[in-house]
Amino acid sequence: MSEKEVVIPTKPKKVRKPIPTWEEIIDQVYSQIEWYATRFIIISVLGVVVGFIGLLYGILNIYFSEGDVEDASVFLGIFIGVGALVASFVLLGWGRFWRKKVEDRTIF
């Protein structure tokens, strides 16, 4: 009979990450803020497109409407168009504000 070797599993050693410096933490915060600000600007561009489509739909529906049913669609088209444009300009301003803050590094 041959002897079997007994293998005792060992725990893997944990590799500790070095503690980040204050500058690295600040760089990570600024990069996250810039990422969100860029998304605000992108979403505002999409909102402007939706707003202009809504306004165009409402304006064209004014010229081609033939009954009272279309009055609601004219109102909703213009309402959604103006609402999307206003929300887009607010998001654009908010995104540009934070991009400027990140550029100047004036948060901390």
N, C-alpha and C positions, 0 to 999 in steps of 0.2 A: 504494500500500500504506500502510496505517496502522500506526503504531507501537503496540505493545502495552505497557501499563504493567506493570512488574514490581513485585509487592507482596511485600515481605519480611515474613513473620509475625514478630511480636515476642512475647517471653515476657510473660505477665501478671505484674504485680508482686505479690509476696506481701504480703498484709496481715498485719502482726504483731498478735497479740492483746496487750493490755497485761498485764504481769506481775501476777498476783493478789496482793493484800495478804494478810497473815497472817490478818486477820479474815475475809476472804472464804473462805480455805481452811478455817478453823475452822467457818464457817457451812455449807460444803458437807459437811464431815465429819459435823456434827451432823444435817444433813438426811438424809444417807444412813443414819445409825444410827437415826434416827426412822422412816425408811421400813421398814427391816428389823424394827424392834421392832413396828411396826404389823402387819406380815405375820405375825409370831410370834403376836400376839394373835388375829388373824383365823383362822389355822390352828388355834389352840387351841380356838376356839369350834366349828369344824367337827369337831375331835376329840372334844369333849364330846358332840356329837350322835351321832357314830358309836359312842361308848362307851355311851351310854344305849340306843341301838338294840340293841347287842350284849348288854347286860345284860337288856333286856326280852325279847329272843329266847331267851336262856338260861333265864330264869325261867319264861317261858311254855312252853318246851319241857319243863321239869321237870313241869309239871302235865299236859301233854298227851302225854307220851311213853308208848309202849306196849311198847318192846322195848329190847334192848341196843344197837342201832344208834344210837339217839338219845342214848345216854350221851355219846358222843364229841361230838355237836353241842351238847349242854348245856355240856360242859366248854369247847369252843371258843368258844361264844357268851359265856360268862362271862369266859373268859380274854381274848378280844379286847376285851370291854367294859371290863374293869378296866384292861387295858393301855392302851387308848386314853384312858381318863380320867386315868391317871397321867401319860402323855406330854403330855396337854393341859394339865394343871396345871403341869408343869415348863415347857412353852413359855409359858404365861401368866405365870408368875413371872419367867421370863427376859425376856419382852417388857416387862413392867411395870418391871423393874429398869432396863432401858436407857431406857425412856421417862422414868423419874424422873431418870436421869443427864443426859439431854438437857434436861429441864426446868430442872434446877439448874445446868447447864453446868459440871459438876464433873469432866469427863474429863481436861482439860488443866490 
